[in-house]
Amino acid sequence: MGIKLVELQVALHRTVDLGKIQTQHNNHGMVIQAHIAEQKKKQDEIKRKKVNVIKSEEKENTSSTQTKQPFERHPHKGNHFDLRG
C-alpha cells in the first residue's frame, strides 16, 4: 500500500484543522463587516442624540429670546427725530 495507517491518521487530522482554518478565513470578512456596521450604528446614534440636544437648546434659546423681545425697548421705534434742519 502507498499510504500507511499512521500517515493516514495524520493526514485526516490535518485536513480537519485546515477545514477549520479555511472556515475561519472565509467568515473573517463577514465578521469585520458586522463589526463595522455595529460601530456605524453607535456613531449614528451618538450623532442623532447630539443633534437632538442642539435642537432642544435652540428651541429654548428662541423661546427665551421671544419672551425677552416684547419687554426690550427698540432704540429707534417710538422716538421722535427732528429732521428739519
Beta strands, then each sheet from edge to edge (+ up, - down):
end
